[in-house]
Amino acid sequence: MEIADSLMQQALSDNIFPGGVLLVSRDDRIVFCKAYGYADIFTKRAMTKDTIFDLASLTKPLATTLAVIMLIQENKLSLEQKLGSILSAFKSTEKEKIKIKHLLAHVSGLPDYKPYYLKLGELPQEKRKSALREFLLNEPLLSPSGEQVLYSDLGFMILRWVVESVCGQRLDQLVQQQIYAPAGIKNLFFIDLAGGVPKGNFAATEQCPWRRTLLNGQVHDENAYAMGGIEGHAGLFGTAEEVHRLLSMLLSVFHGNPVNFLIQKDLLQLFFKRQDFAGRALGFDSPDRCQASCGKYFAETSVGHLGFTGTSFWMDLEKSVIVILLTNRVHPSRDNDKIKAFRPCLHDAVMKGLIGTD
């Protein structure tokens, strides 16, 4: 892992990110875990292995998707179910035939992103959920569902709506009580901003122009922030080791090894499978066949995800390798996108160190 370690050191010098944590495991054993640089460049607070990161879009696979899996397992939901049959608001609209699997695989036809926070921020907090749902209901589709792949935050906002309507429980409470707590996972959580910003060893993110403050323990994504810190596409915080604990359990379930985890093997294998109609897994990303962020040595069957704040994980299901890279690349500005070129180089170096591939 010397080359990977050297690349992480060089990344600090090249201002790819101020700080980060790299964790690598193989066959359920952590073989490398090290912190680099600063959690906050202004106070010079050092990054540590227990620094808590804003995981951004890792929320999609590690919270919302797992919640959907649990509801399918309990026969309360199905992948083929259409929005119109779940949420009455969607009946007789152009979105009524969007299936749950379409939302998970980003083929719903919905736009990728909309700055709803600009209007939501003008409303009292108690009116924002209904206002957001009205926005989602009225948002025009860009294409018929099931036809085109377009990565969409909006689709996962709707999935949160689905999950909460079906189970009668808020998304963060559902995943905490039914997934994280039973698995012994403590440092993976949403931050309900109604309770104020908690104290903790957080990696600082952006000097936010909208909020006019340095974000530290507040969700970076503006739409999630406007919704009180909890949404289906963003809002999850956690440490590298706790992300690994969850992923390691999922990998064990995938391979049929008994663990203290509630998700069923067959269902998880279905979600991890690259879907022909989308070219990606359900709720998880699959390696791009041309320029994968996980480099060229991860198998095509691998699953992972990226987060806007500079976070990512990749799991090679065949080699039982997990690589978690958590950084604060948006600190102090989101304009720094050097991590795009860095990620594949780092993952290639990790794989070479692990399996000696050429």
C-alpha angles and dihedrals in degrees: 000000000000094000092050090048090050091049091053090051091048091049089062091052091047091050092238087141135344093234146344150167123239118198124179128182136177127190091359093304124113106232098173135019123159138154124222138193128338134339087197122019093196097056093029089232107170124237113246135188089256096050111132115232133201095242094198111185093008078085088077098064100024098048118008097038092046089050089053090049091053092051092048089050089053090050091243094117140018135204092238094051116117126226092240090061093050106036116037091206090070096053113117092011130112088255098055093097096050106120127218089245090054091057093046093049095043096243097115094112091241122135118262098238143356126186094235090153091077090067097030091055090063092059131077111263093248091060098047100084094056090043092052091049090052090052091050092047093052098039108117117237116243093209139000113282116268096023110086134031113231118158104236135192087187092063091058092046086058090047088057088053090050094047094049094045093050099044100030091227133104114260096242092049093048096053092042095051101035104031117015101037096048088050093050093246111150109160098058111088151128120247113229101211090203085077093051129249109310124227115247148120095287127167106239115236130185134355086233115219092199097049093031094222142091108264114232116157093355120106111260097214107091096211091052090046091052087054092056097267098298124099140135096250102041143002105090119127128190152137126263092248093052092047086052093049090056095043092046090055091049090050091050091051090048090056093046097251114146114246135160091269132116102216118104121237098230093050094047091049089054092052092047093051118102106247116229093216093055109021090231139077125263109276090343131083124243125210114277107243092226111032109008117184087222091061129235102301101064113098119252088245091062121118130207146128142225130225125210093230090063102275130131146156132195128189122196099206094193097050095033090233123150122190119187120185115182117179139157095229091153090061111139097352137016090217089086106093100157089119090078092072093036099056099067092045091052094047091049090052091049092051092047089052093049104041104013094237120169 
